[in-house]
Amino acid sequence: MKTWNEIIHNEQQQPYFKHLQHEIEKRYETSQVFPAKKNIYNAFKQTPLEKLKVVILGQDPYHGEGQAQGLAFSTPSEIKNPPSMQNILKEIKDDLGRDSCCLNGNLTPWANEGVLLLNTILTVEEAKPKSHHKLGWEIFTDNIIKHISQQCDNVVFLLWGAPAISKSKLIDASKHHILTAPHPSPLSSYRGFFGCKHFSKTNDILQSKGKTMIHW
């Protein structure tokens, strides 16, 4: 099995990525861009490929000062939980009957247990959501999803909201498990995110495949 470093290195040799890298470098020099450069690939650092059990897809990083840390939905513990994170924590409590181990919103413990917290776009400009849409990140993260689909077995994909659910076509459903729900944002959480029970369902799947459960 290839490592993340090998996979990312291969992507970086591609023409699309060289263009992406040039654009990102330019924007870090001229604008306030999140997360910090050192954290762009934090999701891969925290969840080695050989430990991967679950993938949660986000859209792009939080676009406020001090929020983004390179993990989808996660924020540093000293930052107030954004609305989507509050709704995730509420669903965990309703689903599992206990509070999450990550009440402070920092999801690094999940990442360390094998949950890849992957945004489909890895950088963003301050106060401009989706500002780095179509620079090339989507090609990169689509290829990452394809690698996971090909190289791994019995990974649980949690796809929340239409953009994430559209990635289902990249995943071999005969090898993996795909759970879908509306996005946990305040605009859509009451349309089916609340009550989806994805956290208990994920652990049931992992247990049935002889894998250790996630301590949500």
C-alpha positions in Angstrom: 0.0 0.0 0.0 1.3 3.5 -0.9 1.7 6.1 1.8 0.0 9.5 1.8 3.4 11.0 1.1 3.9 8.9 -2.0 0.3 9.6 -3.3 0.6 13.3 -2.7 4.1 13.4 -4.3 2.7 11.7 -7.4 -0.2 14.3 -7.6 2.3 17.1 -7.2 4.1 16.0 -10.4 0.9 16.5 -12.5 0.4 19.6 -14.6 -2.9 20.5 -12.8 -1.1 20.5 -9.4 1.8 22.7 -10.6 -0.8 25.3 -11.7 -2.6 24.9 -8.4 0.6 25.3 -6.4 1.5 28.5 -8.3 -1.9 30.0 -7.7 -1.9 29.0 -4.0 1.6 30.5 -3.4 0.5 33.7 -5.0 -2.6 34.0 -2.9 -0.7 33.3 0.4 1.6 36.2 -0.6 -1.2 38.7 -1.4 -4.2 37.7 0.8 -5.1 36.3 4.2 -5.4 32.5 3.5 -6.5 29.8 5.8 -5.3 27.4 7.2 -1.7 28.2 7.9 0.5 26.8 5.2 2.0 24.2 7.6 -1.6 22.8 8.2 -2.8 22.4 4.6 -2.2 18.7 4.7 -2.9 18.2 8.4 -5.7 15.7 7.7 -3.1 13.3 6.1 -0.6 13.9 8.9 -3.1 13.0 11.6 -4.6 10.0 9.9 -2.0 7.7 8.2 -3.4 5.7 5.3 -2.8 2.3 7.1 -4.9 3.5 10.0 -7.8 4.8 7.9 -11.3 3.6 8.9 -13.7 6.4 8.2 -13.8 9.4 5.8 -15.8 12.5 6.6 -15.9 15.0 3.7 -16.2 18.7 4.2 -16.4 21.5 1.7 -13.6 24.1 2.3 -11.9 25.4 5.5 -13.5 27.8 7.9 -12.8 31.3 6.7 -12.5 33.2 10.0 -9.3 34.1 11.8 -7.9 31.2 14.0 -10.6 28.7 13.0 -9.1 26.4 10.3 -6.7 23.8 11.3 -6.6 21.5 8.2 -9.3 19.1 9.5 -12.8 19.2 8.1 -15.4 20.6 10.6 -12.7 20.8 13.4 -11.5 24.0 15.1 -8.9 24.6 17.8 -10.2 24.0 21.3 -10.1 27.7 22.3 -12.4 28.7 19.4 -16.2 28.8 19.9 -17.8 25.8 18.1 -19.3 26.9 14.8 -22.9 26.0 14.1 -22.2 22.9 12.1 -19.9 21.6 14.8 -22.6 22.3 17.4 -25.1 20.2 15.4 -22.6 17.4 15.0 -22.2 17.3 18.8 -25.9 17.4 19.3 -26.5 14.4 17.0 -23.7 12.4 18.7 -25.4 13.0 22.1 -28.8 12.0 20.7 -27.4 9.0 18.8 -25.1 7.6 21.5 -26.7 8.9 24.6 -23.5 10.6 25.8 -21.5 13.7 25.1 -18.7 13.5 22.4 -15.1 13.2 23.6 -14.6 16.4 21.5 -17.0 18.9 23.1 -14.4 21.6 22.5 -14.7 21.2 18.7 -11.1 20.0 18.2 -11.5 16.7 16.3 -7.9 15.7 16.4 -8.7 12.7 18.6 -11.0 11.4 15.9 -8.3 11.8 13.3 -5.8 9.9 15.4 -8.3 7.0 15.7 -8.6 6.7 11.9 -11.1 9.3 10.8 -9.9 11.2 7.8 -11.4 14.7 8.1 -11.0 15.8 4.5 -12.2 19.0 2.9 -12.7 18.9 -0.9 -11.0 22.3 -1.1 -8.0 22.7 1.2 -7.5 26.5 1.3 -9.7 29.5 1.5 -9.4 33.3 1.7 -10.6 35.2 4.8 -14.3 35.9 4.8 -14.6 34.4 1.2 -16.1 30.9 1.4 -15.3 28.8 -1.7 -12.8 31.4 -2.9 -10.4 28.6 -4.0 -13.1 26.7 -5.8 -11.9 25.4 -9.2 -8.2 26.2 -8.7 -7.5 22.4 -8.8 -8.1 21.2 -5.2 -11.2 19.3 -6.3 -9.1 17.3 -8.8 -6.6 16.5 -6.0 -9.2 15.4 -3.4 -11.2 13.4 -6.0 -8.0 11.5 -6.8 -7.4 11.0 -3.0 -10.9 9.5 -2.7 -10.2 7.2 -5.7 -6.9 6.1 -4.1 -8.8 5.2 -0.9 -11.5 3.4 -2.9 -8.9 1.3 -4.7 -6.3 0.7 -2.0 -8.4 0.1 1.1 -11.3 -2.1 2.1 -14.4 -1.5 4.3 -13.9 2.2 4.8 -17.0 4.0 6.0 -17.7 7.2 4.1 -19.9 9.8 5.8 -21.2 12.1 3.1 -23.2 15.1 4.4 -24.9 17.4 1.9 -25.2 17.4 -1.9 -21.6 18.3 -2.8 -20.2 15.5 -0.6 -22.9 13.0 -1.7 -21.9 13.7 -5.3 -18.5 12.0 -4.5 -20.3 8.7 -4.2 -19.5 8.0 -7.8 -15.8 7.9 -7.0 -16.2 5.1 -4.4 -16.5 1.4 -5.0 -19.7 0.6 -3.0 -18.9 -3.2 -3.3 -15.8 -2.7 -1.1 -16.9 0.3 1.1 -19.8 1.6 3.1 -21.4 4.9 2.2 -23.7 6.7 4.6 -25.4 9.9 3.4 -27.4 12.7 5.1 -28.1 16.4 4.7 -25.3 18.8 5.8 -25.2 19.6 9.6 -25.4 23.3 8.9 -28.4 25.2 10.5 -29.9 25.5 7.0 -30.3 21.8 6.5 -29.7 19.9 9.7 -33.4 19.5 10.4 -33.9 17.9 7.0 -32.4 14.6 8.0 -29.0 15.2 9.6 -30.6 15.1 13.0 -31.6 11.5 13.5 -29.3 10.0 10.9 -27.4 8.0 13.6 -24.3 7.9 11.5 -22.0 7.6 14.5 -23.6 4.4 15.9 -24.1 3.0 12.4 -20.4 3.6 11.6 -19.3 1.8 14.8 -21.7 -1.1 14.0 -20.1 -1.5 10.6 -16.6 -1.3 12.0 -17.4 -3.8 14.7 -18.9 -6.2 12.1 -15.7 -6.0 10.1 -13.5 -6.7 13.1 -12.2 -3.2 13.5 -12.1 -1.1 16.6 -14.9 1.4 17.0 -14.4 5.2 17.0 -14.7 6.9 20.4 -16.9 9.7 19.1 
